[in-house]
């Protein structure tokens, strides 16, 4: 980026490498009746990461951040992650529902521990060598009165699971508050209530 004599910025097009991501996204739904007890709905959204390849500059080599995090790779990129929501639709005039969501993030290891040649020369850290797989569970319920008033309530991060604590030097510019809030839940257990009224 160049700065002209008149104070204007000249941003020319530069060939600065590439970022290539490949994988498989899975979405599926299934429901079945449980007799007089109502119906069960299952909804799954999952992602299998096959490659996350970066070449910062042409000709300087590339690296794959699949299953890695930290230093060069930044935020964790697990091979598999998903959300599975199970909803119980209870028979009755008020249409009550209870749902449990399972959020899963696969394990990742520190990028400096990878055997890729692009990471040669990085000093392996004795801290945070691996972030184990994380499981979060969210519980929610709804009920409707006279088709006019719908009440909602729930608990996110039901078991109050703490996010992984990451050393500041590893986070660099990719994290905040000694963790990765864009991936893990930094707030702990949260409770919510809400209502919708139709006139």
ABEGO torsion letter per residue (X at the ends): XBBBAAGBBBBBBBBAEBBBBBEBBBBBBBBBBAEAAEBBBBBBBBBBBABBBBBABBGAEBBBABGBBEEAAEBBBBABBBBBBBBBBBBEAAGBBBBBBBBBBBBBBBAAABABAAABGBBBBABGABBBBBBBBBBBBBBBBGGABBBBBBBBGAAGBBBBBBBAAAAEAABBGGBBAAABBAAEBBBBBBBBBBX
